[in-house]
Amino acid sequence: MADCAGEIDRVARWLCEAKSVVVLTGAGVSAESGLATFRDPSEHGDALWSKYDPMELATIGAFERDPELVTRWYHWRFTKCAEVEPNPGHHALGELERWLTQRRSPEAFTLVTQNIDGLHQRGGSRRVVELHGTIHTWRCTKTGRERPLADVSFDRFPVASGHGGMMRPCVVWFGEALPEEALALTDAALERCDLFLSVGTSSTVQPAASLVEVARQRGAKTVEINRDATPITDHVDAALPGVSGEILPALVRRTKELAGTPPIADT
Ligand code: BV8
């Protein structure tokens, strides 16, 4: 990480001056907690599921063709979510939210995530927009009635809803529209933001991958924190190569040093 110390310093200064920050995260932020990403399913995957392509399974077509397989895949994914903990990258984003909203206003920070795992909330983030839904709520395919995961029994697959349909996770599958409210909250946050950070995402899934360009067109500075290069790496104002579990804590520490504020004790 030594090679991006200068960039961390530069972005930390931007964070000190920013009036409103939007952070977009992807599966890479949860990788250090032990959850497989979409592009590296074998990493933290398991023998059974790592041979499936998540991009093929996370579709309405796959669920309609084989509801048992897709339901079992989400059942495996949420059991993994329950087994893992937020990592230092999640905690750093929670700390940054508290620091910025206390220094300025509640709207000084918005976290927009593509992740459905709920680890940001467990890591202390409160202002979270779940652009692609959540694995922690399921709904009946017939009535649309939602239930928390804890109220869904997985004693057989697929799961009958009891109202003539099946239970499916409240996630956005490929080919499905994103939730109106999440889109509206994201657009409002982009309208007021002057600093946009893209963290742990391959920037390949639309429309999430276009948010950085929307922010730039609206006058925001743009930053990428990612382990590998992506289609936006050459187009952002600052690119910090590396893992978010190291870079985000270092960035928040440096921001507070520059602002002269003691770090908020991690709750
Ligand atoms: C829609 C939920 C329209 C489910 C997911 C243009 C405009 C609009 C749509 C499209 C378009 N072009 C194409 C489309 C269709 C499609 C799409 O984008 N296809 C892609 C493949 C081209 N988009 C859609 O279908 C969207 N719907 O637009 O609907 C519509 C309108 C009206 C009516 C009907 C329809 C819906 C997209 C959402 C799909 N659902 N997830 C679930 O999770 O099971 S997407 C899912 O995959 C994730 O949510 C995420 O968004 C995506 C994976 O991306 P990443 O999060 O970036 O993860 P990935 O593994 O790819 O990358 C990880 C990165 O982390 C890597 O770069 C790696 O280097 C890095 N990394 C790894 N470890 C670390 C790290 N970085 C830092 N630290 C580390 N430790």
Boltz pocket constraint, residues with backbone or C-beta under 6 A from the ligand:
constraints:
  - pocket:
      binder: B
      contacts: [[A, 25], [A, 26], [A, 27], [A, 28], [A, 29], [A, 31], [A, 32], [A, 37], [A, 38], [A, 39], [A, 40], [A, 58], [A, 114], [A, 115], [A, 116], [A, 132], [A, 171], [A, 172], [A, 173], [A, 174], [A, 175], [A, 176], [A, 177], [A, 178], [A, 199], [A, 200], [A, 201], [A, 202], [A, 203], [A, 204], [A, 205], [A, 206], [A, 207], [A, 208], [A, 225], [A, 226], [A, 227], [A, 228], [A, 229], [A, 230], [A, 242], [A, 243], [A, 244], [A, 245]]
      max_distance: 6.0
